[in-house]
């Protein structure tokens, strides 16, 4: 999944190592975030509202892997697909009842 700055994303997995819990801020499952930056390899993102100190010995802030998030528009598309299937099923039931 490729994200860009400004994308709205939902955290779907926040199972991080327990050892880092006291040192870093993490996203919460089902919360919506805005992407404020993308790691150069495109595999991770930085989020508005979550700012962590740089990793010791580097000049880099920790970021979060893309697979932990989905775009909110994709969630909407999934919901639309489910609603369309349900509506088609209802129409079929109504037409069979006649």
N, C-alpha and C positions, 0 to 999 in steps of 0.2 A: 504494500500500500504506500503510495506516495502522497505526502502532504505538502502543503505550501503555507506560507505565512498568511494568517487570517482565517484559515480553515477552522470550523467548529468541529470538535471531536468529542466523543464520549469514551471514557475509560471503561474497558470491559475486563481488564485483568490488572490487579494491583498486588499480586503475590510476589513481594520482594524479599530479599534476605532479611531476616530478623535482626542481624547484627548492625545493619545500617539504619534501623528505624529511629534511633535517638539522634542521629546526626543530620538526616536529610528530610526534606519535605517531599511527600509523595502524592500523586493523584489518587482520588477516591473513586471506587467503582460507581458507575452510573452518573457521575458528575460530568457536566459539559465544560470543556475548556476551549480556549482559543490558542492556536499555534502561534508562538511569537518568534520561532526560529527553527531551522532545520539543520541537523548535523551534516557536515560536508558530504558524507557518503550517502545521505538520503535515508538512512535506516532508522533514524531516531529524531525526536523532536523536543523542543523546549516549549513550555506552556506559560501563558499569561497567568500571573498569580502564584506561580511556584518558582521561587528563586533560591538556589542553593549555592553555598560557597564552592569555590573551585576545588577539584580533587587535589589533595596534597601532592606537591612535586610536579604539578602541571598547571597550565593556564586555562583549564577547561572546566566549565560547570557540568555537573552530571545532567544527562538528558534521558529520555525515556524511549524505549524501542517502539517502533510503529505498530507492531502486532498487538500491543496492549490497547489499541484505540480503533474506533471506526468513525468515519465522518458522519455527522448528524444527517446529512442528505441521504446517505446510504440506508440509514435506519428508516428514514421516511419512505424510501422506495420499497423496502421490505414490508413495511406496514401497508403501503398501497397495494402491493401484490397479494398480501393476505386478505385485505378487504375485497379486492376484485374477485378472488376465489370464493369468498364467502357470499358475495352478491350473486355470482353466477350460480352457486349452489341453491340459494334462495329462489332465484328465478326458475331454476329447473324444478324445484319442489312445487312452486306455484303453478307452473304450466302442466305438471303431471296431475295436479289436484283438479284440474278443469275437466 
